[in-house]
Amino acid sequence: MNNDVGTVSTTLSRTIGSTTTITDATNITAISGYVDVGFIVFDNDGTMGVCTSFTRDSNDQPIYVFRTCSLNTEIDIQAILARSY
């Protein structure tokens, strides 16, 4: 199992199970691994999402769909992501 994790500059949905579509790959920063299905991201509020779909449009631009899995982790996640690894 890979540790595919990163951050996203887009705000994820604040409803568990809801999805957020990201069509601009520059909004995603990989800390480890590669952005693909199963990739875990955290937004600036500490909300966690998992990539459930990765496709490309007719111009070969990526389309990522992230499902919100966890909320209210602002303090813990920001402290973890602020560390140097």
N, C-alpha and C positions, 0 to 999 in steps of 0.2 A: 504494500500500500504506500502510495506517495503522499508526502505532506504538501499538497498544493494549497497554498494560502496566500492571501493578499488583501489589499485595501481597494476601495472604490470611492471615487469622489462624488458619485451620484448617491442621493439618499434612498435607501431601500424602503420598501413598504413597511409600515409599523404594525401590520397585521400578520400574525403567524399563518403560514400557508399561502399568503398572497405572493404574486410574482412581480418582478420589475424587469423590464426589457432594457438592455443597454446596447446601443448600436454604434457607439464611439469607443473603440478599444483603448483610446488614450485615457479614458476615465478609470481604467483598471490598472493597478500596479501589483505585480506578482512579487511577493517576498520570497517564496520558494515554489518550485514547480512551475507548471504551465497552466494557462487558463483553458479549461475544457470542462466537460461534464464531471461533476464532483468537486470542482474547485470551490473553496470556501473564501468568502470575502467579508470584510467588516467595513461599514461606513463610518463617517465621522462621529455618529452618535453611539457607536458600539453595537449596532444591530448586525446580526450575522445572517448571511444568505449563502445558499449552495447553488451552484450552476446546474440547472436541470436540463438545459438545452443549449447547443452550440451549432449554429447553421451559418450560411453565408447568403447574402442577397444576390441579385442578378449582376451587381457590380463587384462581386467577390468581397464585399465588406462583411465583417463578422457581426452576428446578432447573438447576443448572450441573454439567456433568461435565468434570473436568480430567484429562488424561492426563499422567503424569509423564514428562518428557523429559530431565532432567539432574539429577545428584546431586553432592554434595561441592563445592559452590561457595560454602560458607558465608562465607568471608572476603571474596572478591571481590564477591559480590552484595550483602552487607550494606554494604560500603564504598560501592558505587555508589548504593544506595537511600538511604543516609544523607546524600547530598549534596543541596544545594539547586539546583534548576533554574529 
